[in-house]
Amino acid sequence: MPAPASTRFTVSHKANQRIVLSVREQNNGRLIITVQSTGNKFRDLGVPAQNEGITPRHNVRIAHQKFSIHPSAKSTEHNQLHFHQVFDDGVKEDRYHVTKAIKSGRFAPLFVRRYSSLRDTCYDLRRGGNIANVGEFDPDRFSMVLCVLVGQSDCMFRGRTYDISTFQRAFREFRIVILGSFFLLPATDFSMISGFMTLRPEDATSEEDRKFRERVMEGWDAQEAILAFSELRNRIRDEGIETAIRFVPEMFRQTPGLIEMARCRYFKSGEFNNKVIKALRSKMPNGL
C-alpha cells in the first residue's frame, strides 16, 4: 500500500498560500517533516548570528533539511527524533534527540524558526490536496516565529495564551503541534532555524544551561511549552531588531517608532487589521 501524500502546512496572504512545512506519514507510522530551506542558516540555540557558535556549523547556510520522527516500538520509554541537514559547503550532519516526552504524554520540541518573507519559489504551493492552513501572514509588516512540537496522537495540546496561536494535526502515531507568534517588523529574505537535540546535562556550561538541557530531554506539558516558546521568541525578536538596526537602519528612519512597535507586544495573527491598530494605539498613542 503506498504511503499517503504529504500534508502541506501553509500560511496565506491575499489569497496566496505559502508552505511553511510538509509532513509525510509512512506506512510504519514514521513521520518525515520537510522544512523548506532556501535562505535558512543553522543557529546554535540561543546564540546570536554575529557571535561565535557552540558548534562549527553555527550561522552556516543550509541547502536541505528534514526531521524524522520514529515510533521506536522496541522501547517503552523513548522515541528518537532525527534531524538531517545538508549545508551549502556540502557537509552533511545528523543530529538526534532521544526523548521521553512522547511516551509519557508530554510534548517534544522539534525546532523553532523565524521565517523569511516566504517569497522564494521553494515556498510555492504546488497542485494537490492535504493542505492545512495555519493562519495569515503579511511579511511586509510582520515577522513570523513558529515552534513545532510532537506528541502522542491522542495527546491533545491544551495550552493557551493571548498572543500565541496553536494549530495541531493528529496522525496515526503522532500529533504535530505548531505554535505561532508575530512581531511588528518586516520579514527579511532570510530565515533562522534552531533544532533541538539531546545534550548531556553533565556537559552544561552553567546551571541555567543544565536545567534547560534536562527540560528538553524530559519534554514539556502544554503550558511549559508555551512558556519555553515565549522565552525563545523573545531572543529571536531581539536579535532580529538588532540585526535590522545594523544592516537596514534606513527602515527605522522611514518609520518612526518602528523599534518600539516591534518590542511592544506579539500577535496571534500576522494580519494587519483594525484589531492590531487598536492594540498598537493603546500601547503607543504617538506611534501611529
Number of C-alpha atoms within 10 A of each C-alpha: 4 6 11 11 14 20 18 22 22 22 20 17 14 9 8 11 21 24 21 22 19 20 21 19 21 15 12 11 17 18 23 18 22 19 20 21 24 19 17 25 22 20 22 21 18 14 17 19 18 10 9 12 16 12 10 9 16 20 21 15 21 24 19 17 19 19 22 20 21 18 20 14 9 8 10 10 14 19 21 18 25 20 21 16 20 17 19 13 10 10 11 14 12 12 15 17 22 19 23 20 24 25 16 17 17 23 30 30 25 23 17 24 22 24 21 21 22 24 12 14 10 15 19 15 16 11 5 10 10 13 15 16 16 19 19 19 25 20 23 14 17 24 25 28 24 22 25 21 24 25 26 22 16 13 16 18 22 9 16 13 11 8 16 21 19 21 16 17 15 16 17 15 17 22 21 23 23 20 22 25 23 28 25 26 23 20 22 19 15 17 22 23 23 19 20 21 20 16 17 11 17 9 10 15 9 10 10 9 13 16 12 15 21 16 16 22 21 17 24 22 18 18 14 15 21 18 13 17 22 15 12 16 23 14 15 21 22 14 17 21 15 14 15 18 14 9 9 10 12 11 15 14 10 9 11 13 14 19 17 14 19 21 15 14 14 23 20 19 22 26 20 16 9 9 9 16 12 13 13 19 13 11 14 14 9 10 14 13
